[in-house]
Amino acid sequence: MKHAAFVDNENGLTLKERVAEWIRDNEDDILEIIDIEYTQKGNIYVATITYLD
């Protein structure tokens, strides 16, 4: 199991786009996406992808 994380300190609106782009770019190496978690603490937005390769 592996993780990929993306951070945004603006408004978080680009995170879903960045996650989708990463998945498209790596789809040949990903066996299964286990979870995609979005969190916010103040003005810090984090997306964490948990996947099997």
ZAMAR-492560 format. One record per residue: residue in one letter; x, y, z of N, C-alpha, C in turn. Coordinates in Angstrom, 3 decimals. Layout:
N
  res      n_c1      n_c2      n_c3     ca_c1     ca_c2     ca_c3      c_c1      c_c2      c_c3
    a         X         Y         Z         X         Y         Z         X         Y         Z
...
END
This chain:
53
  res      n_c1      n_c2      n_c3     ca_c1     ca_c2     ca_c3      c_c1      c_c2      c_c3
    m     0.853    -1.163     0.000     0.000     0.000     0.000     0.907     1.236     0.000
    k     0.559     2.190    -0.837     1.331     3.428    -0.936     0.399     4.622    -0.804
    h     1.023     5.776    -0.589     0.266     7.017    -0.444     0.879     8.091    -1.330
    a     0.034     8.953    -1.824     0.468    10.159    -2.524    -0.310    11.308    -1.897
    a     0.375    12.406    -1.625    -0.284    13.539    -0.968    -0.051    14.813    -1.757
    f    -1.049    15.665    -1.749    -1.003    16.955    -2.423    -1.464    18.012    -1.440
    v    -0.782    19.153    -1.444    -1.080    20.229    -0.494    -1.382    21.507    -1.265
    d    -2.362    22.245    -0.781    -2.714    23.550    -1.358    -2.963    24.509    -0.204
    n    -2.390    25.688    -0.279    -2.605    26.667     0.789    -3.369    27.884     0.291
    e    -4.006    27.756    -0.845    -4.826    28.840    -1.383    -6.276    28.643    -0.927
    n    -7.056    28.000    -1.796    -8.466    27.772    -1.466    -8.874    26.310    -1.590
    g    -7.953    25.444    -1.990    -8.239    24.027    -2.101    -8.993    23.601    -3.348
    l    -9.358    24.546    -4.192   -10.168    24.220    -5.361    -9.411    23.406    -6.402
    t    -8.106    23.512    -6.451    -7.336    22.793    -7.468    -6.971    21.372    -7.045
    l    -7.224    21.018    -5.798    -6.824    19.692    -5.319    -7.492    18.559    -6.090
    k    -8.778    18.636    -6.317    -9.467    17.562    -7.032    -8.935    17.433    -8.446
    e    -8.613    18.555    -9.080    -8.024    18.527   -10.422    -6.650    17.874   -10.395
    r    -5.843    18.219    -9.402    -4.505    17.641    -9.287    -4.561    16.155    -8.991
    v    -5.512    15.731    -8.155    -5.686    14.314    -7.859    -6.094    13.563    -9.133
    a    -7.054    14.081    -9.860    -7.506    13.434   -11.092    -6.367    13.349   -12.111
    e    -5.582    14.399   -12.222    -4.455    14.401   -13.150    -3.414    13.356   -12.746
    w    -3.113    13.258   -11.452    -2.145    12.271   -10.970    -2.623    10.849   -11.267
    i    -3.921    10.605   -11.048    -4.480     9.285   -11.320    -4.360     8.959   -12.809
    r    -4.707     9.914   -13.668    -4.585     9.698   -15.117    -3.135     9.405   -15.508
    d    -2.204    10.169   -14.959    -0.791    10.014   -15.303    -0.207     8.695   -14.801
    n    -0.797     8.112   -13.769    -0.252     6.903   -13.151    -1.162     5.688   -13.270
    e    -2.198     5.772   -14.086    -3.188     4.702   -14.130    -2.607     3.352   -14.542
    d    -1.529     3.324   -15.311    -0.935     2.049   -15.707    -0.236     1.357   -14.544
    d     0.171     2.105   -13.525     0.892     1.552   -12.387     0.008     1.305   -11.166
    i    -1.219     1.775   -11.186    -2.122     1.647   -10.041    -3.001     0.409   -10.226
    l    -2.943    -0.490    -9.263    -3.831    -1.657    -9.307    -5.212    -1.313    -8.758
    e    -5.220    -0.563    -7.643    -6.491    -0.220    -7.006    -6.307     1.032    -6.151
    i    -7.265     1.920    -6.224    -7.286     3.073    -5.327    -8.123     2.676    -4.121
    i    -7.497     2.700    -2.968    -8.161     2.297    -1.733    -9.006     3.436    -1.177
    d    -8.443     4.648    -1.173    -9.136     5.786    -0.555    -8.545     7.086    -1.078
    i    -9.375     8.099    -1.157    -8.934     9.468    -1.405    -9.545    10.308    -0.290
    e    -8.690    10.905     0.517    -9.146    11.662     1.682    -8.763    13.135     1.518
    y    -9.717    13.994     1.740    -9.488    15.437     1.696    -9.640    15.992     3.109
    t    -8.651    16.756     3.557    -8.722    17.366     4.880    -8.348    18.837     4.786
    q    -8.780    19.594     5.785    -8.486    21.020     5.864    -8.152    21.376     7.294
    k    -7.078    22.129     7.455    -6.714    22.697     8.757    -6.364    24.157     8.507
    g    -7.272    25.027     8.911    -7.081    26.447     8.622    -7.135    26.672     7.123
    n    -6.075    27.290     6.577    -6.060    27.517     5.134    -5.139    26.527     4.411
    i    -4.867    25.382     5.049    -4.076    24.320     4.431    -5.019    23.182     4.039
    y    -4.996    22.819     2.775    -5.839    21.759     2.246    -4.948    20.616     1.787
    v    -5.310    19.387     2.173    -4.488    18.221     1.849    -5.372    17.140     1.231
    a    -4.878    16.546     0.155    -5.516    15.379    -0.440    -4.530    14.228    -0.326
    t    -4.986    13.096     0.204    -4.139    11.926     0.351    -4.788    10.753    -0.393
    i    -4.036    10.173    -1.302    -4.504     9.006    -2.058    -3.814     7.777    -1.487
    t    -4.584     6.780    -1.144    -4.043     5.489    -0.711    -4.331     4.502    -1.839
    y    -3.278     3.800    -2.299    -3.444     2.938    -3.467    -2.509     1.734    -3.416
    l    -2.833     0.756    -4.233    -1.985    -0.421    -4.425    -1.346    -0.321    -5.797
    d    -0.067    -0.681    -5.865     0.597    -0.651    -7.165     1.099    -2.011    -7.579
END
